[in-house]
Amino acid sequence: MIEDFLHRNVVATPQDIEIQLQLWSYMVAKHFNISLKEVQEMTPETFQQSLAWTLVGNNQEKKERDVQKQKNKSGGNETVPLDYNWLQNEDF
């Protein structure tokens, strides 16, 4: 059930919503090194802010890993990451 949800990558049913909330709770607990119980006791506002910081932190760590992987591939030569986020702007 959980593996199916992760492979679909789509929230389609009420059961999927529950699984998504559990996944986010786990991510927050892991990021802040706290228990799931502590996450579940958070106010909705605190949970949303914690989740936002978790997602941003995970994204930053992924970028750093990608840069490191690229450095390893290039034999330590300087690499310049390309940022294409500007393509997602509506004004473009």
Secondary structure, DSSP 8 states (H G I E B T S, - for coil): -HHHHHHH----SHHHHHHHHHHHHHHHHHHHT--HHHHHTS-HHHHHHHHHHHHHHHHHHHHHHHHHHHHHHTTT--------GGGG-TT-
